[in-house]
Amino acid sequence: MKHPWILQALLAREQQGQRRSLKDLGETKAPMIKLGGQELVNFSSNDYLGLSTHRDLLQRANEFAQTYGAGSTASRLVCGNLPCYGPVEAKLAKLKGTERALILNSGFQTNVGLVPALAGPGDVILMDKLIHNSLIQGVKLSGAKFQRFRHNDLEHLASLLEKSVPTARRVLVLAETVYSMDGDRPDLKKMIDLCHQHNAFLVLDEAHATGVLGPQGMGLSVGLGADLVMGTFGKGMGSFGAYLAGSSDLMDYMINFHPGLIYSTGLPPSVLGSIDAALDLVPQLEGSRQHITQISESLRSQLQQSGFDTLDSSTQIIPVVTGEEQPCLDLARYLQTRGFFTIPIRPPTVEPHKARIRLALNSQHTQTQIDQLAQAFAGWRRP
């Protein structure tokens, strides 16, 4: 049976320049990728340290699969809490500097579930304007009142805290340590101090910092005292899954109230093996992190000299804002002809009139490739 509204919705996306499709990509040796037989330098991957094909991760994934099987068979609260979970979580907690950590199935699922687990009717949620959609969906499900504060504007957050704390049952603050579309970061120490002063519960999303930034690559929040930190293993850690880190009591609370842990089958043992290997490997990769910092600073500088707007990026994520959708699509196609794979990011992923090419740099990129990409951008700007 055909439903006209489906085609109408797709047509509307098409007319707005916002319709998306899946592309079959053939991975080659990082940072290269194949698209339709064309080999391109990939500037869109979140595999920041190139660990997704690292032999240590592949080997330990195989070892865990051989020992524990292909699947975990059930929720962790039924019979899916395999013996390998405990040591991996203990290793993670030590690296994060927290009493305890929990591994969950995906970043999206973790964020959607943690907000309703922490807040409900009678509570107030204050969230940065640019937090990830997964947290926004969780906020909507929670039934709590919510307000957005201006992006990285801690004075605005302070004013909202002063108004909300006296009347709310509890106040939850949601922010990220690295914003996935802008590549910038807040003043974390000031934010954490502010939340402590108002007895507000702070949740920090470390998805794009984990592996790349902070002590031993374990994120920017390490040692600062946020109430709850989440992160993912599918980006800088090269694997899959997500984590929560905090106090022992809070992790017990999440075991009892987080629907993603309660009602989902646990991760396959092979994934836990690759996570375990990544946790051993990442602290040793300081040289790779320094290289990412250096090439990111170089590319930002060259793009800005060519007149491009890179917003307030200070990380391995560099937005190149075009404004409207069509120029963004045109620029991505142009870059592909020059040998670069870049993704045009359009509304509703970003705000209207803020379409952009989102560049994600990793440790496999060479300075020569960075310079060539900068030259390609400069060529597009020439009349």
Number of C-alpha atoms within 10 A of each C-alpha: 3 6 7 8 9 9 11 11 11 14 14 12 13 12 9 13 16 20 13 10 6 5 8 9 11 13 13 11 10 19 22 18 20 17 14 9 9 13 17 20 20 23 23 20 19 20 24 30 23 21 25 21 13 15 12 18 27 18 15 21 22 19 16 20 19 12 11 16 14 15 16 19 16 16 17 20 15 12 12 19 17 18 10 15 19 14 11 19 21 16 15 24 20 13 18 26 17 21 15 21 28 23 25 24 21 18 23 18 20 26 27 23 24 24 26 22 19 19 22 19 12 13 20 25 26 22 24 21 16 20 20 19 13 16 24 19 16 21 27 15 16 22 17 21 17 19 15 17 20 14 17 19 14 18 13 14 22 17 11 15 23 11 10 21 17 11 12 16 13 19 26 23 23 22 25 28 23 27 23 23 21 23 22 20 20 17 11 20 14 11 21 21 14 18 21 15 11 15 14 21 18 23 22 23 26 24 25 27 27 28 32 30 23 16 16 20 23 24 25 22 25 17 12 12 17 22 18 21 24 25 28 28 27 22 24 27 32 23 26 19 22 22 22 30 25 21 16 14 11 17 19 14 13 20 16 13 16 23 17 23 23 16 13 16 21 26 25 20 27 26 24 27 25 29 27 25 23 23 22 15 17 22 15 12 15 16 10 18 22 14 17 23 19 14 22 23 16 15 22 25 14 18 20 15 12 17 11 18 18 22 15 12 21 17 25 30 27 28 27 25 21 22 16 16 20 16 15 23 20 13 21 20 17 17 19 20 13 16 18 24 23 22 22 24 23 26 16 10 13 14 11 12 13 19 25 29 23 22 25 23 27 29 23 18 20 15 15 10 16 20 16 16 21 20 16 19 21 17 13 13 12 7 4
